[in-house]
Amino acid sequence: MEHRILDIIHSPRDLDRLSESDLQLLAKEIREFLIKSISKTGGHLSSNLGVVELTLAIHRIFRSPYDKIIWDVGHQSYVHKILTGRKERFDTLRQEDGLCGFPKPKESIHDAFIGGHSSTSISAGYGMAKAMSLKGDSHHVVAVIGDGSYTGGMVYEAMNNAGQSKNNLIVILNQNNMSISKNVGAFAKYLTSIRMKQGYHDFKKSVEKTLDHTPIIGKHLKNSIRSSKSVLKNVLYNSTFFEKMGFSYLGPVDGHDLPTLMEALATAKMMEGPVLVHVDTTKGKGYCYAEENPGAYHGISCFDVETGNPDVAAQDSYSNVFGRALSRFAGTDQSICAITAAMKYGTGLQHFASRYRSRFFDVGIAEQHAVTFACGLASQGMKPVFAVYSSFLQRGYDQIIHDASIEPQHIVLGIDRAGIVGDDGETHQGVFDVSFLSTIPNITIYSPESYAELEMSLQKALYDHDGVVAVRYPRGSEKISHRLVCKDKGNLVFEKKPGKTLVITYGRLTEQVCRAAEDLPNVSVMKLIRITPLPEQALQTAMEYEQIFFFEEGMKNGGIGQQMMCKLYEQGFQGRFQVTAIEGEFIRQGAVEKVFCRYGLDAASIRETIECGGNCEREN
């Protein structure tokens, strides 16, 4: 498909020579390109379709990379990437060695700050603006943040700090009323009340009517007001929450009206001190299926453009199995509550939310609050279950230690996306939770392989333990090994063979280990289900072997393999113990299978390691 305007855009400055009608055509061509491209690679569609005009306006008014543009989370940065010379690489989006799905400074000088996690842009932006001011640089920092990210407490910490400055920080609040789950809380209601107010329109009409009856100067003032719509709006809303935080406020602005957007941003650029521009957009704009159901097209796999249907039939997943099991337990136990941090659908809690509304809590993008809120519930006899992605749980680490563990509270952490997640790259890999949780005293961690083990582990977490209990499970669907099926409620499964070699693993990696060892007659295999504390039976059994290989889908330092090795040697183990896991780097994007190969965790590599006695040399 030819794009008359888009094909001649290779840098943001190419926008300068375009007329208003050319910009409108470019917006249309970008949407066509996004839909066609993402249908082949998968990616974040709805959010990017919603910010086409906004991104064009930003790059028309500001001068990247001298002006710094930060995208909060960054999943909505595709248009920015297209305009900054990366259009030709879009067929590699989110693939190994391809274009990242989030801003990445190593990828382009136009990516001012890394993306991936929420609510960080204003803090980073203020730091940049302050540094630029100290160096005498008068350029601006622009932080683009969605209303979903505004539920994160870090936003208010940053605004409270930045609002007292005179630095050139412009925050663009993109209100599309759609984070991954529906926005919640008082602030979301506040934004809606601003957007829905007719005050601006009524005020403007009353002023114009008054000026029409004012002799001599009335007509002149009326014309001035007509040419200063943004200023008028600023006057109207000069007592908003944002201004009380120290930010000048402009808006709400129609996020699909390019001339108005450019006027608002140009006005913000001329103002002194921090400014917030409130923009109203439609998520999924220009693609009917995405507009009708923006959540389904937030992050989507390959799909058919004509019908909007995914290329592959939807499969069951660990997330949905977890959510359904929790709902089933809640049906007979009124004390069970479910908590999400703006990820109801991603974590499978939609089942619980629809049945037990009064016991379901979406706290917004606020993992710290979620953990301590769960502790409060637990202190009064409830059984709270916080379902959260592994990479996002990192943000609640202090609360897990201080609020949940020192004076133990019985809370359950459903750790979704544990292990390697693949396409989303460094910012979303779930490979740190075992290392940072297992060092906390009195915590219990389960890492099941199958759906059946997941349900069993959740039941044990709810009813067999006190204190913090984590149940971790990967993204996607089960690939059960069929050899090491847990037939009781034990903490491990052991397949004994002749010989003195033992292979140990846990979770999803069991399938790779079993494939590697299936025709090795002298290699025994152990699958751990409870990984912290290590089952005493696992330690006793391991002491009988001379050579042990531990394969782990997580970080080597602080992982279960290292911990088990230390315990065995402390107990007098005389054999050889080797751990194969992730070590020394953040995991780049790529399909899970390819990442397994990269780190020696695929079946072929595991077999090679066993057969060569651990003396193989690999390059990542």
N, C-alpha and C positions, 0 to 999 in steps of 0.2 A: 504494500500500500504506500503510495507516494504522499508525502506531507509537504506541501509547498513552503510553509513557513518553518516547521520544525526541522526540516532537513538542512536548513542554513544556520541553525542555532548551535554554536559550538562553545560558547562562553556566555556568562551573564551580560556582558557588554554588547552582545549582538542584539539584545532587546532594545537598546537605546534608539536604534534607527527605525523601529516599527511604529506604525500609526496605531491609533486606538482600535480600528477595525482589524488590523493585522494581529494585534494582541488577542482580540476576541477569537479570531480564527485559530491562532496558536493554542489557545485554551482548549478548543474543540479537538484539535489534532493531538494534543497531549493526552486527552482522555481516551481517544481511539487507540493511541499507542499503548497506554497503560493496560487497557482491557485486553488487547490482543497479546501483549507480552506476558502479563501475569497469568493469563489463561494457560500458557505453556509452561511456565516455571513455578507457579504458585507464589504466594506472597501476601502482603497486606494491600488489599484493594480499596475497600470503602474509605478509609482515612485519607488515602492519597487522592482519590477522586474528589474529595471534599475540599482540598486545599490548593487546587490548581490556580485559581485566580489570585489567591493570597500569596502563593509562592512567586508568581509572576510580578505582583506588585512589590513584594519585598526586594526582588532582584532588580527591578526597575528603579526603585528609589535609593537603595543602598548599594555600596560598592564592595562586594565580596572579592577577595579575602581581606581587604583593609578594614571594612566593617565586618564584625564577627557575627555569624548567624548560628544560633544554637537551636536544635530541635529536641524538645523534651521527649523522652523515650526514643524518638527517631524513626519509628515505623512509618511516619508520614513524610519522610524525606525523599521519596522517589522522584518527585517533580524537581526538587532541588538538585538531585543527582543528574537528571536529564539536562537541566539548564547549565550545569557546570562541567559538561564535556564527557559524560559517562553513558550517553544513550546507546552507543554501539556495543556496550558490554552488558546490556540488560538481559541478553539471552543466557548469561551466566549467573543471574541473581540467586544468591543464597546457595550456590553450589561450591564445591571444593575449588579453592583458588580463584573463585569468581567474585562478583560484586557483592558486597555486604548488604544485608537488608536494613542496616542501621548506619548512622553517620560514623565515620571512622577516619580520624585525622591522617593515619598512615595511607589511606586510599586517595585523599585529595586535600589540597590546601584550603579548599572551600568548606571542608568539614571542620568547624572550629573546635568541637568537643565531642567526645565519644557518646553514643546513645545506647539504649538497651533497657535501662531501668527508669522508673518514673520519678517526677517531681524534683529533679536535680538542676534543671536549666537555669533557674533564677539565681541559685547559689553560685554556679559556675559563671554565669553571666556577670554577676556583680563583681566577682573576683577578677574577671578579665577587664571590666570597665575600670575598676580601681587601679589595676596595674597599668592600663593604657594612660590613665590620668597622671599617674606618677611619672610616666615616661614622656609626658607632654604630647601624647597622641590624642587628637580630637575626634577620631572616628567613633562610631557607635557600636554597641553590642545589642543584638536583637535576639530575644529569647522567645521562641514560639512554643506555647504550652496549651494543651487541651484542658477542658473543664474537668475531665476525669482525673487528670494529674493534680488538679487543684484540691483533691480530697487528701493529698499527702501532706503531713505536717511540716515537712522540710520547706515547702513553699512559703509558709507563714513565717518560719524562722528567717528565711532569706529576705522576704519583703520587709519584715520588721527591722532588719539590719540595713538593707539597701535604701529604704525609704528616708533615712536620715541623711543621705548623701546628696551630692550635686552631680553625680557621674552620669555619663551618657548611656544609660540603660533603658531600653525600650522592651517592655514585655507585651507580647501579643497573645491575648487570651482567646483561644479558638473554641467557641462554644458550639459543639455539634450535638450535645445532649446524648452522647453515646461513647462511653468508654467500653471496655470489653464486656462489661455488664452495665446495667442501668446505673446512672450516677445517683448517689445517695447523700443524705445529710442536709444540714441547714444551709450550707453554702450553695449547693445545687439549687435549692429552692430560691435562694437570694438571687442567683444569676437569672433564673427564669422570670422572677418578678421584674428585674430590670428590663429584660428583653421584651416582655409583654406589655410594659407600660406604654400608654398612649400619650404620656405627659409631654414628650418632646414635640409630637405633632400638634397637640392642643396648644402648647405654649407658643410654638412658632406662629400658629394662626392668630392667636390673641395679640401677639406683638405686632404682626403685620397689620392687623385691623386697627390697632391703636395708632400706628405710624401713618396709616392712610388718612387719618383725621388730624394729623399734626402738620400745621402750615410750615412752609419753606423747607425745613430740614428733614421732614418726615420721609419724603421719597428717597433722599440720599441715604439715610440710615437704613431704610428698608432694603435698598440694593446692596448695601454693605453686608447686611445680615444674610441675604440670599447667597452671597459669595463666601460665607464663612459658616457653613453648616456644622462643621466639626467643632468650631469654637463655641457655637450656640449649644451644642450638646454638652460640651464640657462645662459650660456655665450651669446648665440645667442640673447636671449630676455632680456638682462640686462638693456635695456632702456624702458621696458614696463611701463605702467601706474602704475602697482603694485609696482615696484621698486621705482618709484618716490614717492610713498606713504610710503616707508620705508620697504617694504616686499621683501625678496628674492623670486624669481619666478622660479618654475619648471613646465615645461609642454609645450604644451598640452600632456597629457598622455592618452592612450587608456584605458578607464575605464572598459573594459572587458578582458584585458590582465593581468592576475594575476601576473606573474613574473615581468612585467614592473611596475605595480602598487606597488608591495612590494618594488622594487628597489627605486622607487621615494619616497615612504614614509620613507624608511630607510635613504635615503639621507637627506630628510627634517629633520628627527630626529637628525641627526648629525650636522646640521647647527646651527649657533648661531643667536639668535634673531628671529623675526617673519618671517614665510615662508608661501607663498601661492602656493599650488599645484593645477594646473589647469587640471581637469579630464574631458574627453569627453565620455559620456554614451548615450545609446539608451533607451529611456523610453518605458516600455512594453517589454523589451528584453525577448525572449523565448516563448512568447504567441502571435501568429500571429494576433489575433484580436486587442490586446492591442498595438502592434507595428504599425498596420495600422491606428488606431484611438486612440492614447494615451489619448486624452482629454475625450473621452467617458468612459474610464476605469480609470480615475484619482480617482474619488470617485464613487463607483458603488454599487448597491444593489446586492442581490443574483442573480446568473446567471447560465446558463447551460454551462458547460465547453466545451462540444463538439461543440456547435453552437455559443457560446459567447452571446447568447440572454438573456436578463433579464427574471426572472421567472414571472414577472407581466408586464402587458401591461403598457406602459407609459401613465400617466395621465396628464391632464392639471395642471397648478400650478399658484399660485399667481404671481410668477416671470414672467412667460410667458404672463399672462394676463396684467401685468403692462407694459412689453416691447411692446406688440402689441398695447395697448392703447396709449402709448407715441408715437409710430410710426404713428398712425392714426392722432393724434393731430398735429404732425410735418408735415404731408402732406399738411395742410392748414395754417401752421404758420412757416414761414421761420426763425423765431427767436429762435425756440426751439433747444437746443443742449443737447446731452447726454454724460455723463462722467462715466467712470468706472475705478476702481483701479485694473486692471488685472483680472477682473471677468466678462467678457462680457457674457459668457454663463450662469454662475451661477446666474446672475441678470436679465437674459432674454433680454439683449440689443442686441443680435445677429440680431433681427428683424430690429432694428433701424440702426445698423451698415451696414447692407447689402443694405439698401435703401438710407440712407443719410450719405454717407461716409465722406463728408466734414464737417459735423456737429457732428460727433462721435469722441470722444477722449478717448483713453485708455492711462492713465498717468502712468501705472505701479503700483507697490505696494507702493503707495505714497498718503495716505489718507490726510495728512496735505496739501500737494500741491494741491490735487484735490479740496478741499474746497476753498482755496484762488484763485485757477485758475478759479473756478466757479464764485467767486466774481468779478474777473476781467472781465469775460464775461458779467456778469450782469450789471456792471458799464457802459458798452457800449451798453446797450439796448437789450442784448440777454436774453433768458430764459433758463438758464442751469439747468439740472436735473442730480444730482449725485446719482446713484444707488449703494448702498453699504450694506454689511451685518451689522447688528446692532453691533456685537462684534468688527468689524473693524472700525466702525465710532468713537469708543472711542479714536482712535489715532488722530482724527482731532478736538478734543474738543476745544482746545485753539483757533483754527482758526474760529470755529463757533461763539465763543464769540467775539473775537477781530476783525476779518476781515469781518464777515458777519452780526454782530448784532449791534455793537456800532454805526456805520454809516450804517443803514440797507441796505442790498443788497437783491434783490429778487432772491433767489436761492431755488430750490426744492430738498429736500433730500428724495430719495426713499429708505426707510429703510427695507431691506429684512431680512429674518430670525429673525424677531422681536418676542420676547417671548421665550418659551422653544423650543430648537432644538433637544434635546434628545441624540442621540448616540455619538455625538462629545464631550460631557461632559463640564466641567467647563470653558474651554477656549473659547467656541463658543456660550454659551447661550446668547440670546439677551434680557436680563431682566433688563438692566441698563439704556437703552436709555431714557425711559420716565422720570426717576428721574433726570438724568443729563441734559436733554434738557428743561424740563418744568420749570426749575428755571430761564432760560434765558429770560430777558424782551422782550416782543413783538413777541415771537415765536408762531407759530400755529402748532398744531399737530393733525393729523387725524389718527384713528386706525380702519379701516373698518373691517367688518366681512366677507362680500361676495365679489365675483368678481365684481358685479354690483356696490357695494359701493366703491370698490377700484377705478374703472374707474371714478366714480363721484367725489371722493376725489381728484384724480389727476387733474381732470378738474378744480376744485375749487382752488387747489394749484397753478395752472398755471395762472388763470384768475381772481380770486376773492380776492387776497391778495397781500400785499407788504411784504418785509422782508423775513425772513427764514420761510419756510413751510415744515414740515415733514409729509410724508405719510408712515406709518409703517404697515407691513403685515407679516404673518408668513411663515415658510417653508411649502411646500406641497400643498395640494389641499383643496378647501373649503368644509366645512360640514355645510351647511346652516341650521339654526334652523327652517326655514319656518314660524315661528310665528312672528318674529320681522323683517319683510322685510321693508326696507326704500322705500316708494312709492313716495317720493318727494326728494328735495335736502336739507332736514333738517339736523340738527346736532345731532339729537337723534331720537329714536323710543321708544314709551311708550305704554305698555299694562296695562290698568287700570282694577283692580278688586276691589270688596268690601274689606273692612278691612284696617288696619293701618300698614301693613308690606310692605316694598318696598325693592326689590333686584335690585342692580345696577351693571353693568359690561360693558365691551367693547371688541371689537375684537373677536377673535376666541372663547374665553371662553363663549360667548353668547350661543353657542350650548349646553354646559354643564348646564348652568343656566336654560335655557328653558326646558331641559329634567327634571331637578330637580323640577321645579315649575309647570309643566304642569297640574297636578291634585291637586294643592293646591289652593282651591277656594278663599282664602283671601289674596293671595300674588300677588302684582303687580310687573311688571318687566320693567326696563328701560335699554335700550342699548344706550351708548354714541358712537357717530361716531367722532365728534370733541371732543377731550379730553383736549386740551389746546388752548385757554382759555376755562374754563368750560362754557357751554352754560347757559345763565341766566335762560332759561326755566327749565333746570334741577334743578337748585337751588330752584327756586320758587315751583316747583312740590314737591321736597323732603321735603320742610318745612311743608307739609300737613300731614306727616307721623310720627308715634310714634316710629317705629322700622325700622332701615335701615341696610341692609347687603350689603357690597361692596366686590365683588370678582374680583381679579386682577391678571393677568398673568405677574407679574413683581415684583419688589422689594417693600416691604411695606413702608420702610423709603423713604420719598420723592415721593411716588407714588401718583396717582390721587385720590385714596381713602382717604389717609391722607389729601391731599389738600382740597378735598371736605368737609371732616369732619370739618376742621378748619374754612372754609368759613361759613358753616351752623351754627356752634356754635357762630361765631362772629355775625351772624344775629339773634341770639336768639333761635336757635333750642333747644327744651327741651327734645327730645326723646333720644333713644339709637342708637348709630352708631358703627357698628363693621366692621373692615376690615380684610379680609382673603387674604393673598398674601405671597410672598417669604420673609423670614426673617432670618437674622443671619447666613447665610452660602452660599457658592457657590454650585450650583446645580450639583450633580454628574450625570454621564451618565446613560442612560436608555431610553426606549421607552417613547414617550411623554405621552401616556395614563398612564403609571406607575408613571411618575413624577407628573402628575396631582393628582393621588391618594396619593402620598407621602406628598403633601402639602394641601390636603383637597380641591382640585379644580376640582375633578371629580363630575359627577352628583349626585352620591350616597352620597358623603361627603357633598356636598352643601345642599342637601335636609336635611341631618341630622343636619347640623348647623342651618338651618332655623327652623326646628321642635323643636330643643332643646333650641331655643332662644339664640343661641350663647354661650351656657355654655358647649359645648362638649370639651373634652380633647383629643388631638391627639399627636401621636409620629411620627416624620419624619423618 
